[in-house]
Amino acid sequence: MFEHLEHLVRLSVEWLRLLVEGLGAVAILLGLLATVQVLWRSRQDGPQGGFGKARVTFARYLTFALELQLAADVLSTAVSPNWDQIGKLAAIAVIRTALNHFLRLEMREEEQGGRSA
């Protein structure tokens, strides 16, 4: 009975992980489409007119996707943790958190630069 329940929980978490990873990929796709739309709308502003706004738009979607991918990694490690997976999760978490931090800094700089211009 317990083994069957454990198998069911592992299977459910794996499906949830797959869903979260898929949502991360969808977020990147939507971000790409939104970025192209921003660039398309701002094409009359000159070659550099909408580039900053497009970068901020894409960075927002990327930060969301990175958070989803990190959540998927946590789910993956939660069902069958071993020291190798925990170490990989820690490295991935540090790298993704650093990427997220620098993306947010860049978005903030771009938004402040856009306000002062």
PyRosetta script that sets phi, psi and omega in degrees:
from pyrosetta import init, pose_from_sequence

init()
pose = pose_from_sequence("MFEHLEHLVRLSVEWLRLLVEGLGAVAILLGLLATVQVLWRSRQDGPQGGFGKARVTFARYLTFALELQLAADVLSTAVSPNWDQIGKLAAIAVIRTALNHFLRLEMREEEQGGRSA")
pose.set_psi(1, -49.4)
pose.set_omega(1, -178.9)
pose.set_phi(2, -64.1)
pose.set_psi(2, -40.8)
pose.set_omega(2, 179.8)
pose.set_phi(3, -63.7)
pose.set_psi(3, -38.7)
pose.set_omega(3, 178.3)
pose.set_phi(4, -65.2)
pose.set_psi(4, -42.2)
pose.set_omega(4, 178.9)
pose.set_phi(5, -66.0)
pose.set_psi(5, -41.3)
pose.set_omega(5, 178.3)
pose.set_phi(6, -62.6)
pose.set_psi(6, -42.9)
pose.set_omega(6, 177.7)
pose.set_phi(7, -61.9)
pose.set_psi(7, -41.6)
pose.set_omega(7, 179.3)
pose.set_phi(8, -63.3)
pose.set_psi(8, -41.6)
pose.set_omega(8, 178.8)
pose.set_phi(9, -65.2)
pose.set_psi(9, -45.7)
pose.set_omega(9, 178.4)
pose.set_phi(10, -59.8)
pose.set_psi(10, -44.1)
pose.set_omega(10, 179.8)
pose.set_phi(11, -63.5)
pose.set_psi(11, -42.6)
pose.set_omega(11, 179.0)
pose.set_phi(12, -63.3)
pose.set_psi(12, -42.8)
pose.set_omega(12, 179.7)
pose.set_phi(13, -66.9)
pose.set_psi(13, -37.8)
pose.set_omega(13, 177.8)
pose.set_phi(14, -63.9)
pose.set_psi(14, -41.2)
pose.set_omega(14, 176.5)
pose.set_phi(15, -64.7)
pose.set_psi(15, -40.2)
pose.set_omega(15, 177.8)
pose.set_phi(16, -64.2)
pose.set_psi(16, -41.7)
pose.set_omega(16, 177.1)
pose.set_phi(17, -59.5)
pose.set_psi(17, -44.4)
pose.set_omega(17, 178.8)
pose.set_phi(18, -61.8)
pose.set_psi(18, -41.7)
pose.set_omega(18, 177.8)
pose.set_phi(19, -62.3)
pose.set_psi(19, -45.2)
pose.set_omega(19, -179.1)
pose.set_phi(20, -65.4)
pose.set_psi(20, -41.0)
pose.set_omega(20, 176.1)
pose.set_phi(21, -62.3)
pose.set_psi(21, -41.7)
pose.set_omega(21, 177.8)
pose.set_phi(22, -63.0)
pose.set_psi(22, -39.9)
pose.set_omega(22, 177.2)
pose.set_phi(23, -63.5)
pose.set_psi(23, -35.5)
pose.set_omega(23, 175.7)
pose.set_phi(24, -63.1)
pose.set_psi(24, -42.5)
pose.set_omega(24, 178.0)
pose.set_phi(25, -66.1)
pose.set_psi(25, -39.3)
pose.set_omega(25, 177.8)
pose.set_phi(26, -64.5)
pose.set_psi(26, -39.1)
pose.set_omega(26, 178.5)
pose.set_phi(27, -61.2)
pose.set_psi(27, -40.4)
pose.set_omega(27, 178.0)
pose.set_phi(28, -66.1)
pose.set_psi(28, -42.0)
pose.set_omega(28, 178.1)
pose.set_phi(29, -62.0)
pose.set_psi(29, -46.2)
pose.set_omega(29, 178.6)
pose.set_phi(30, -62.9)
pose.set_psi(30, -37.8)
pose.set_omega(30, 177.0)
pose.set_phi(31, -63.6)
pose.set_psi(31, -40.1)
pose.set_omega(31, 177.7)
pose.set_phi(32, -63.5)
pose.set_psi(32, -44.7)
pose.set_omega(32, 178.7)
pose.set_phi(33, -63.9)
pose.set_psi(33, -41.9)
pose.set_omega(33, 178.6)
pose.set_phi(34, -64.6)
pose.set_psi(34, -37.9)
pose.set_omega(34, 179.4)
pose.set_phi(35, -66.5)
pose.set_psi(35, -43.5)
pose.set_omega(35, 177.4)
pose.set_phi(36, -62.0)
pose.set_psi(36, -39.9)
pose.set_omega(36, 178.6)
pose.set_phi(37, -62.7)
pose.set_psi(37, -43.0)
pose.set_omega(37, 178.5)
pose.set_phi(38, -63.1)
pose.set_psi(38, -44.1)
pose.set_omega(38, 178.8)
pose.set_phi(39, -64.2)
pose.set_psi(39, -40.2)
pose.set_omega(39, -179.8)
pose.set_phi(40, -64.1)
pose.set_psi(40, -44.3)
pose.set_omega(40, -179.2)
pose.set_phi(41, -67.9)
pose.set_psi(41, -29.1)
pose.set_omega(41, -176.1)
pose.set_phi(42, -99.3)
pose.set_psi(42, 13.1)
pose.set_omega(42, -176.5)
pose.set_phi(43, -63.0)
pose.set_psi(43, -26.1)
pose.set_omega(43, -179.6)
pose.set_phi(44, -78.8)
pose.set_psi(44, -10.3)
pose.set_omega(44, 179.8)
pose.set_phi(45, -79.6)
pose.set_psi(45, 1.1)
pose.set_omega(45, -178.1)
pose.set_phi(46, 103.1)
pose.set_psi(46, 175.9)
pose.set_omega(46, -174.5)
pose.set_phi(47, -65.1)
pose.set_psi(47, -30.2)
pose.set_omega(47, -178.1)
pose.set_phi(48, -106.1)
pose.set_psi(48, -0.9)
pose.set_omega(48, -174.1)
pose.set_phi(49, -54.4)
pose.set_psi(49, -53.4)
pose.set_omega(49, -175.0)
pose.set_phi(50, -103.5)
pose.set_psi(50, 6.8)
pose.set_omega(50, -176.1)
pose.set_phi(51, -64.4)
pose.set_psi(51, -44.4)
pose.set_omega(51, 179.6)
pose.set_phi(52, -63.4)
pose.set_psi(52, -43.2)
pose.set_omega(52, 178.8)
pose.set_phi(53, -65.2)
pose.set_psi(53, -38.0)
pose.set_omega(53, 178.7)
pose.set_phi(54, -65.7)
pose.set_psi(54, -39.9)
pose.set_omega(54, 178.5)
pose.set_phi(55, -63.1)
pose.set_psi(55, -42.7)
pose.set_omega(55, 178.9)
pose.set_phi(56, -64.9)
pose.set_psi(56, -41.5)
pose.set_omega(56, 178.8)
pose.set_phi(57, -59.5)
pose.set_psi(57, -48.9)
pose.set_omega(57, -178.4)
pose.set_phi(58, -67.6)
pose.set_psi(58, -37.5)
pose.set_omega(58, -179.9)
pose.set_phi(59, -62.3)
pose.set_psi(59, -37.1)
pose.set_omega(59, 178.2)
pose.set_phi(60, -62.2)
pose.set_psi(60, -45.1)
pose.set_omega(60, 179.1)
pose.set_phi(61, -66.7)
pose.set_psi(61, -38.4)
pose.set_omega(61, 179.6)
pose.set_phi(62, -65.2)
pose.set_psi(62, -40.1)
pose.set_omega(62, 179.1)
pose.set_phi(63, -63.8)
pose.set_psi(63, -39.6)
pose.set_omega(63, 177.3)
pose.set_phi(64, -64.5)
pose.set_psi(64, -43.9)
pose.set_omega(64, 179.4)
pose.set_phi(65, -63.8)
pose.set_psi(65, -39.1)
pose.set_omega(65, 178.0)
pose.set_phi(66, -62.8)
pose.set_psi(66, -39.7)
pose.set_omega(66, 177.9)
pose.set_phi(67, -65.1)
pose.set_psi(67, -40.0)
pose.set_omega(67, 177.2)
pose.set_phi(68, -64.7)
pose.set_psi(68, -42.4)
pose.set_omega(68, -179.9)
pose.set_phi(69, -65.5)
pose.set_psi(69, -37.5)
pose.set_omega(69, 176.3)
pose.set_phi(70, -64.8)
pose.set_psi(70, -40.7)
pose.set_omega(70, 177.3)
pose.set_phi(71, -61.4)
pose.set_psi(71, -40.0)
pose.set_omega(71, 178.0)
pose.set_phi(72, -63.9)
pose.set_psi(72, -38.7)
pose.set_omega(72, 178.0)
pose.set_phi(73, -66.3)
pose.set_psi(73, -38.4)
pose.set_omega(73, 177.3)
pose.set_phi(74, -63.1)
pose.set_psi(74, -44.0)
pose.set_omega(74, 177.6)
pose.set_phi(75, -60.7)
pose.set_psi(75, -42.0)
pose.set_omega(75, -179.2)
pose.set_phi(76, -62.5)
pose.set_psi(76, -40.8)
pose.set_omega(76, -179.8)
pose.set_phi(77, -75.4)
pose.set_psi(77, -28.2)
pose.set_omega(77, -176.7)
pose.set_phi(78, -65.8)
pose.set_psi(78, -32.0)
pose.set_omega(78, -175.9)
pose.set_phi(79, -80.5)
pose.set_psi(79, -32.4)
pose.set_omega(79, -179.4)
pose.set_phi(80, -144.8)
pose.set_psi(80, 71.5)
pose.set_omega(80, -176.9)
pose.set_phi(81, -74.7)
pose.set_psi(81, 132.3)
pose.set_omega(81, 166.7)
pose.set_phi(82, -135.5)
pose.set_psi(82, 167.9)
pose.set_omega(82, -173.3)
pose.set_phi(83, -63.3)
pose.set_psi(83, -32.4)
pose.set_omega(83, 178.2)
pose.set_phi(84, -64.6)
pose.set_psi(84, -47.3)
pose.set_omega(84, 179.3)
pose.set_phi(85, -66.4)
pose.set_psi(85, -38.6)
pose.set_omega(85, 178.9)
pose.set_phi(86, -63.9)
pose.set_psi(86, -41.3)
pose.set_omega(86, 176.8)
pose.set_phi(87, -63.1)
pose.set_psi(87, -43.5)
pose.set_omega(87, 177.8)
pose.set_phi(88, -63.8)
pose.set_psi(88, -41.3)
pose.set_omega(88, 178.9)
pose.set_phi(89, -62.4)
pose.set_psi(89, -41.8)
pose.set_omega(89, 178.9)
pose.set_phi(90, -61.7)
pose.set_psi(90, -44.3)
pose.set_omega(90, 179.0)
pose.set_phi(91, -64.4)
pose.set_psi(91, -44.4)
pose.set_omega(91, 179.1)
pose.set_phi(92, -63.0)
pose.set_psi(92, -41.9)
pose.set_omega(92, -179.4)
pose.set_phi(93, -62.5)
pose.set_psi(93, -42.2)
pose.set_omega(93, 179.6)
pose.set_phi(94, -64.9)
pose.set_psi(94, -46.1)
pose.set_omega(94, -178.7)
pose.set_phi(95, -63.8)
pose.set_psi(95, -47.0)
pose.set_omega(95, -178.6)
pose.set_phi(96, -68.3)
pose.set_psi(96, -36.1)
pose.set_omega(96, 177.1)
pose.set_phi(97, -66.0)
pose.set_psi(97, -41.1)
pose.set_omega(97, 177.2)
pose.set_phi(98, -63.7)
pose.set_psi(98, -44.4)
pose.set_omega(98, 177.0)
pose.set_phi(99, -59.1)
pose.set_psi(99, -45.8)
pose.set_omega(99, 179.5)
pose.set_phi(100, -60.1)
pose.set_psi(100, -43.6)
pose.set_omega(100, -179.5)
pose.set_phi(101, -60.7)
pose.set_psi(101, -48.1)
pose.set_omega(101, -177.9)
pose.set_phi(102, -69.9)
pose.set_psi(102, -33.0)
pose.set_omega(102, 174.6)
pose.set_phi(103, -63.9)
pose.set_psi(103, -42.1)
pose.set_omega(103, 178.4)
pose.set_phi(104, -65.0)
pose.set_psi(104, -40.7)
pose.set_omega(104, 176.4)
pose.set_phi(105, -60.4)
pose.set_psi(105, -44.4)
pose.set_omega(105, 179.8)
pose.set_phi(106, -64.4)
pose.set_psi(106, -40.4)
pose.set_omega(106, 177.6)
pose.set_phi(107, -62.4)
pose.set_psi(107, -43.4)
pose.set_omega(107, -179.2)
pose.set_phi(108, -62.9)
pose.set_psi(108, -44.5)
pose.set_omega(108, 178.2)
pose.set_phi(109, -60.8)
pose.set_psi(109, -43.9)
pose.set_omega(109, -178.5)
pose.set_phi(110, -65.1)
pose.set_psi(110, -42.0)
pose.set_omega(110, -179.9)
pose.set_phi(111, -66.7)
pose.set_psi(111, -41.0)
pose.set_omega(111, 178.6)
pose.set_phi(112, -68.2)
pose.set_psi(112, -37.7)
pose.set_omega(112, 176.1)
pose.set_phi(113, -64.8)
pose.set_psi(113, -36.5)
pose.set_omega(113, 177.8)
pose.set_phi(114, -69.0)
pose.set_psi(114, -33.9)
pose.set_omega(114, 179.1)
pose.set_phi(115, -72.0)
pose.set_psi(115, -36.7)
pose.set_omega(115, -177.1)
pose.set_phi(116, -78.0)
pose.set_psi(116, -19.7)
pose.set_omega(116, -178.4)
pose.set_phi(117, -78.1)
pose.dump_pdb("model.pdb")
